[in-house]
Amino acid sequence: MTDEQQLNEILNQTKTMNLDVLLQVVLHEQDPAKQAVLKALYDYALDTRQIQVIKRRAFTI
């Protein structure tokens, strides 16, 4: 498996993770570098879900 395939697999898994669990992992991580990576994954997953909601025909502001 190439590096790009591994990264895509991580992103795909992140999209389906429970956001509450992922946020708790971010908040309790002690290593700042690892916490930054986990937060970026959390933000990515949240953004992906928000985009899906915004695209809904019934979505209004």
N, C-alpha and C positions, 0 to 999 in steps of 0.2 A: 504494500500500500504506500502510495507516495505521500509526501508531506501535505500537499494540497488536498488529497482525499481525506487524510486524517483530520485536517482542520474543518473540512466540510462536514464530516461526521460529527465532530464536536458541536458545530453550530446547529446541525439538525437535531441532535439530542437536546440541546439547550432550548430549542423552540418548544419542545413537548414537556419540559420539566415543570414541576409545580413551582410557581414563582415565590410563594411563601417560604418554601424549603430553601430555595436558592438564596433568597434574601437573608434568611437566618444564617446560612453558611457564610455569606459575605460579612455579616455583622460580627460573627464570632471568630473569624480568621485572624490569627495573630501576626502572620507574616505580611507586611505591607505590600510587597510585590505580588504575592499570591492573591491578596485581597483585591488589588487593583484589577487583576485579570478576571477574577470572579465577578467583580462589579461590572466590568465591561460586558461579560456574558449575560449578566442580569439585565443590563440596559438594552442589549441587543434583543433579548427575548421579550422584554416589555415593549420595545419599539415595534417589533414584529406583530405582536398582538394588538397594539393600538392601531396600527395601519389596517389590520383586518377589520377592526370595528369601524373605523372611519370610512372604509370603502363600502360599508353596508348601505343599501339604498335608503333605509329608514333612518339612518344616522342624521341628526340635526344638531346644530349648536344652539 
